[in-house]
Amino acid sequence: AVAVLQPDVCNCGGIMEAKEIAALAEAWYVPIAPHNPNGPVATAMTAQVAASIPNFLIMETTGGAGQEKLRHEEMVQETLKIRDGYLELPTRPGLGVELNDDAMAHHPFVISDARR
């Protein structure tokens, strides 16, 4: 009934939940193409999941151009690099990105009333 699953790591319950979804999908030979319309931290989370599942297909990401790219570069000390269409896995500890505290102070969290 499904050809490709697209769990969003930020909305499905986090890294471990995304890996559990991938494991269930793997049993049925269903590939995973994580949905990632979020920022650089979500991209780092999604990259960790993608690198650790055997049924990974392709990863969606944002922040590649224009104002969105500038905002992503402002929020973290160093953004993840894409070379020849492939995201390079970070070698730094944790998720591989470090937040820029000064930039974060200028963009406080706002609760959205958007329905999911």
Steps between C-alpha positions, in 0.01 A plus 500: 500500500803728524805527276715737711460615862586858591521538878589845631754450780380812683134398493504122525658486845869560438800306377420167667137505389607572141741205519219277629277608211787422261547157657132417457513621140814298432316180587271572204779625266366855515760778456516809721526855363489719813285812479710794620350847441669639810830669589862396542454309826219292347724436200775374733248274678368367172855437372573288808191289434578469129854383569383231739221326309545250217186601310586870460409633154541879487481797738310822455664813640451876503722804530680470171444850363398857566378630836442150631866411441614814681270422795632143523861618487423751775342245738788252520875544528560291189235359266518149361658485156343366182748388232399359163145448624604311815483625856832447676450342839625719785805392696435728796354356824128451551288591201795675338373857525548765765239770554592867477356632826509866392299429186256282693429793735384707199258227389313381811276197485138581422228243554304443184129435504523328161323166493695188419 
